[in-house]
Amino acid sequence: MDGERRASQALSSGLPEGGAGGESPGDGGPVPGSSGSSALLQAEVLDLDEDEDDLEVFSKDASLMDMNSFSPMMPTSPLSMINQVKFEDEPDLKDLFITVDEPESHVTTVETFITYRIITKTSRGEFDSSEFEVRRRYQDFLWLKGKLEDAHPTLIIPPLPEKFIVKGMVERFNDDFIETRRKALQKFLNRIADHPTLTFNEDFKVFLTAQTWELSSHKKQGPGLLSRMGQTVRAVAWSMRGVKSRPEEFMEMNNFIEMFSQKINLIDKISQRIYKEEREYFDEMKEYGPVHILWSATEEDLVDTLKSVASCVDKCCKATEKRMSGLSEALLPVVHEYVLYSEILMGVMKRRDQIQAELDSKVEALTSKKADTDLCLATWESFLTSQTDLPLEEASEDKP
């Protein structure tokens, strides 16, 4: 009864239950999660019904508090992004969703390949429709990556899964391999879609929207074979020539990338080796359980012991399989992705050096032409001066 009386007095006075300081009389400390606080909040909301202006301000403050309560570290999946309400003052919400699914095998007289269905849903105005469905093969993804590198030579293009896999790991066109590649291709496209620059690339839009014959026609619109060969020769020449004065920051960056690439490649090889040995250990250990079960059928005195050993072996197999699953899903793909990104970074640094080498070559050519121009001007000026002074000398010679 005393507690109810204090609560009613606190609500009537507009103060927390513990008094003016918001503290409990029992321990002298604040009680932020107490039932009295919730009752106070309800009473305040009810009291605000009498004043519409106060109610409006309270609603705005509450909405702002709710918006600010979301942590920036919360994961946002495409589904959760779709369910979010879009406001006019929030242009950063995702507006391009890509799904890669339904792998399909194609067998021809020349080759066998896999195509994947790509579904694109978007609200962007530059697209003719809000949903597209196309099929692409791995070579089309390679073409897109090459076009992005040509258009943005100094940007980090997301990595693609390798065309060929490590021998002995999985077979080509195996279901597990196809599923792993499908996930990697979907991650590749979604990373491009989330990139602030790459997402607006015209070739990326064509890749997502054009039918197969339209994409083939678009590919033919690029530079011809001779032009590409010329570009390759020039790039090789500039790379052989090297950069004369690379800035210090790029020197440090290049050294760091090379060191990181060496270490992450070593970690990747060790991880693959550990997984391979775990797989061999697991395959061998699986045979021990049935062997002990069969053995127990012929040894009446050791039945319980042999069955216990078989049970322990089975538990070890399950634990090893769980550990292998963790390695194959959580460790190996992540480490190998770092390997791919290190290769991409080295490619970006190489293209940057080629651009600088091309710039240095053009600056040298410009300087040489400027020197030749200055020499020609000086020669021409001296010639004009000699021609101007010649009549004066002849006139002085004609005088008696």
Disulfide bonds with the S-S distance in Angstrom:
none
